[in-house]
Amino acid sequence: APGEKEKYAIHPEGKKLLYLGGLYRLRPGEPCAEFVILTRPASESVAFLHDRMPVILPEERIHDWLNPELPLSDLLTATEKRMQFRTA
């Protein structure tokens, strides 16, 4: 129908699971954690959808994401860039 947006499903090229980079914090006395999903400029493969996309971690780097000794900049440069998409 005119004016309706098309929905897309995206995932890393050749993979079925998506690991998103995010941050969380626990507040004393609060029952739930607060969290955010980090974003980055869109990769060329999905830029036609939006100018931003989530930080998507390669499966082999998910344990590194939890290591506070590693610089965040190293992890962000290792994010998945090639995306596949399909209409949902």
Backbone bond lengths (Angstrom), bond angles and torsions (degrees), N, CA, C in turn:
res aa  C-N    CA-C-N  psi(-1)  N-CA   C-N-CA  omega(-1)  CA-C   N-CA-C  phi
1 A - - - 1.458 - - 1.530 108.98 -
2 P 1.293 117.63 146.90 1.465 121.05 178.95 1.532 111.45 -58.49
3 G 1.325 115.72 138.63 1.463 120.75 178.21 1.516 114.71 85.56
4 E 1.341 117.83 -10.83 1.464 119.79 178.24 1.524 109.44 -81.29
5 K 1.323 115.26 141.63 1.457 119.97 176.91 1.522 109.51 -86.60
6 E 1.308 115.79 143.44 1.461 120.55 175.83 1.526 108.35 -82.34
7 K 1.329 117.55 138.52 1.458 122.42 178.95 1.522 109.02 -96.54
8 Y 1.332 115.48 141.43 1.461 121.91 -179.81 1.519 109.74 -126.49
9 A 1.306 115.75 147.94 1.464 122.40 169.85 1.525 105.86 -109.98
10 I 1.333 116.82 129.66 1.464 119.51 179.24 1.524 109.56 -120.28
11 H 1.315 115.49 152.94 1.463 121.11 176.00 1.521 108.01 -159.30
12 P 1.337 116.19 158.39 1.466 118.49 178.17 1.526 110.24 -59.42
13 E 1.308 115.65 143.74 1.464 121.43 -178.00 1.529 110.64 -55.71
14 G 1.317 116.45 124.76 1.461 121.75 177.04 1.512 115.27 78.44
15 K 1.324 119.04 8.72 1.467 121.60 -177.82 1.522 109.53 -130.43
16 K 1.329 115.37 156.08 1.459 119.60 -179.32 1.526 112.58 -104.14
17 L 1.324 117.71 -28.13 1.465 120.52 -178.82 1.518 111.13 -96.01
18 L 1.315 114.70 152.84 1.455 122.98 -177.97 1.525 107.42 -124.37
19 Y 1.337 117.77 121.70 1.461 122.45 177.59 1.526 107.81 -108.39
20 L 1.317 116.79 113.48 1.460 121.94 -175.99 1.519 110.84 -96.42
21 G 1.327 116.42 139.40 1.458 122.30 175.77 1.519 109.01 -83.20
22 G 1.308 115.89 129.25 1.456 120.31 179.84 1.510 110.98 -150.76
23 L 1.295 114.75 174.99 1.462 122.85 177.85 1.524 108.30 -130.99
24 Y 1.329 116.10 150.90 1.455 119.23 176.17 1.523 109.41 -140.68
25 R 1.325 114.14 162.09 1.462 118.51 173.96 1.522 108.27 -146.89
26 L 1.315 113.79 144.20 1.457 121.65 176.32 1.517 107.95 -102.64
27 R 1.309 116.41 131.87 1.466 120.72 176.22 1.524 108.65 -107.08
28 P 1.329 116.57 129.96 1.469 118.73 179.31 1.535 110.89 -55.35
29 G 1.309 115.48 133.67 1.458 120.72 177.83 1.517 114.81 85.01
30 E 1.328 117.83 -8.45 1.465 121.08 178.83 1.535 109.36 -94.41
31 P 1.314 117.86 138.77 1.471 119.67 -176.85 1.531 114.31 -75.73
32 C 1.323 117.91 -20.88 1.462 120.56 -176.04 1.530 110.35 -127.29
33 A 1.314 115.06 151.29 1.463 120.86 174.98 1.527 108.75 -78.47
34 E 1.327 115.70 153.82 1.459 121.48 171.68 1.522 106.72 -98.43
35 F 1.331 117.46 142.58 1.452 118.62 179.27 1.517 110.74 -147.59
36 V 1.330 114.04 158.62 1.464 121.87 175.49 1.524 108.08 -136.89
37 I 1.309 115.71 149.17 1.462 122.76 171.48 1.521 105.94 -99.56
38 L 1.315 117.35 126.81 1.459 121.69 -179.38 1.522 110.25 -76.78
39 T 1.333 115.82 149.86 1.458 120.86 177.84 1.527 109.99 -123.39
40 R 1.318 114.57 165.04 1.456 122.49 178.75 1.526 107.43 -144.60
41 P 1.331 117.75 169.67 1.469 118.35 173.58 1.535 109.67 -58.95
42 A 1.301 116.67 144.99 1.464 121.12 -177.65 1.518 111.20 -65.34
43 S 1.328 115.60 143.96 1.466 120.13 173.89 1.527 107.83 -72.13
44 E 1.322 115.66 161.07 1.468 120.28 -178.79 1.519 112.13 -56.43
45 S 1.337 116.58 -33.75 1.459 119.75 -174.41 1.530 113.73 -70.24
46 V 1.323 118.02 -20.81 1.474 120.38 -179.94 1.527 113.41 -124.64
47 A 1.311 118.08 6.76 1.467 121.08 -176.73 1.525 112.59 -61.89
48 F 1.330 117.59 -24.49 1.464 119.12 178.55 1.527 111.59 -68.26
49 L 1.353 117.04 -18.95 1.465 121.09 178.73 1.520 112.37 -83.77
50 H 1.337 115.88 -42.47 1.463 121.15 -174.71 1.517 108.20 -165.73
51 D 1.333 116.70 158.02 1.464 119.32 -179.12 1.527 113.30 -84.16
52 R 1.345 117.98 -7.99 1.469 122.76 178.07 1.518 108.61 -126.77
53 M 1.328 115.37 159.49 1.458 121.39 174.65 1.525 108.38 -150.01
54 P 1.329 119.18 160.56 1.461 120.16 178.32 1.526 111.33 -65.88
55 V 1.318 116.52 154.79 1.462 121.18 170.02 1.525 105.71 -72.64
56 I 1.321 116.73 115.23 1.457 122.39 -177.63 1.520 107.85 -110.48
57 L 1.326 114.94 119.01 1.464 120.88 -175.79 1.519 111.75 -89.05
58 P 1.329 117.13 138.39 1.470 119.31 171.67 1.531 108.95 -64.79
59 E 1.309 117.13 142.77 1.469 121.31 -177.39 1.525 112.10 -52.44
60 E 1.333 116.96 -38.91 1.475 119.61 -177.24 1.527 112.85 -71.02
61 R 1.326 118.51 -7.73 1.472 121.67 -179.86 1.531 113.55 -110.06
62 I 1.331 119.13 4.13 1.468 119.04 -175.52 1.530 112.15 -65.35
63 H 1.316 118.32 -33.37 1.463 119.86 177.60 1.533 110.85 -71.90
64 D 1.334 116.96 -32.41 1.465 120.46 175.94 1.526 110.79 -62.73
65 W 1.327 117.21 -34.89 1.467 121.52 -179.12 1.525 110.73 -58.67
66 L 1.316 116.81 -31.76 1.465 121.45 -178.32 1.520 113.08 -88.63
67 N 1.323 118.57 -0.55 1.461 123.14 -178.44 1.531 109.59 -92.33
68 P 1.336 118.26 109.62 1.465 120.20 -177.59 1.528 113.50 -69.64
69 E 1.328 118.29 -10.26 1.466 121.74 179.54 1.525 112.48 -78.69
70 L 1.326 117.49 -22.32 1.469 120.53 -177.79 1.524 110.63 -86.06
71 P 1.329 116.71 137.18 1.465 119.47 178.20 1.529 111.21 -66.95
72 L 1.309 116.31 135.99 1.456 122.21 179.50 1.525 111.23 -57.89
73 S 1.327 117.14 -36.08 1.473 119.82 -178.90 1.528 111.37 -60.85
74 D 1.340 118.40 -35.20 1.471 121.13 177.76 1.527 110.54 -64.62
75 L 1.321 116.14 -40.79 1.454 120.04 -178.71 1.522 111.81 -70.69
76 L 1.306 116.67 -38.12 1.465 119.71 -178.30 1.517 112.02 -68.12
77 T 1.327 118.24 -29.22 1.468 119.53 178.09 1.525 111.31 -76.75
78 A 1.333 117.20 -14.64 1.468 121.02 -179.41 1.524 112.14 -95.81
79 T 1.321 118.59 11.36 1.460 120.23 -177.01 1.521 111.44 -70.19
80 E 1.329 114.46 155.53 1.467 120.77 177.43 1.521 109.13 -64.69
81 K 1.306 116.23 132.26 1.458 120.32 -178.89 1.528 112.80 -116.23
82 R 1.308 117.28 -30.12 1.473 119.83 -179.50 1.521 108.51 -90.95
83 M 1.312 115.16 116.69 1.446 121.22 -178.20 1.526 110.48 -114.97
84 Q 1.311 115.14 147.61 1.456 121.37 169.75 1.515 105.97 -107.66
85 F 1.300 117.09 153.65 1.455 119.82 178.71 1.513 109.42 -143.94
86 R 1.290 115.09 158.01 1.463 122.49 173.76 1.502 107.82 -148.62
87 T 1.290 116.87 155.99 1.454 119.00 176.10 1.522 107.97 -72.13
88 A 1.308 115.66 140.79 1.466 121.10 -176.74 1.514 111.22 -88.84
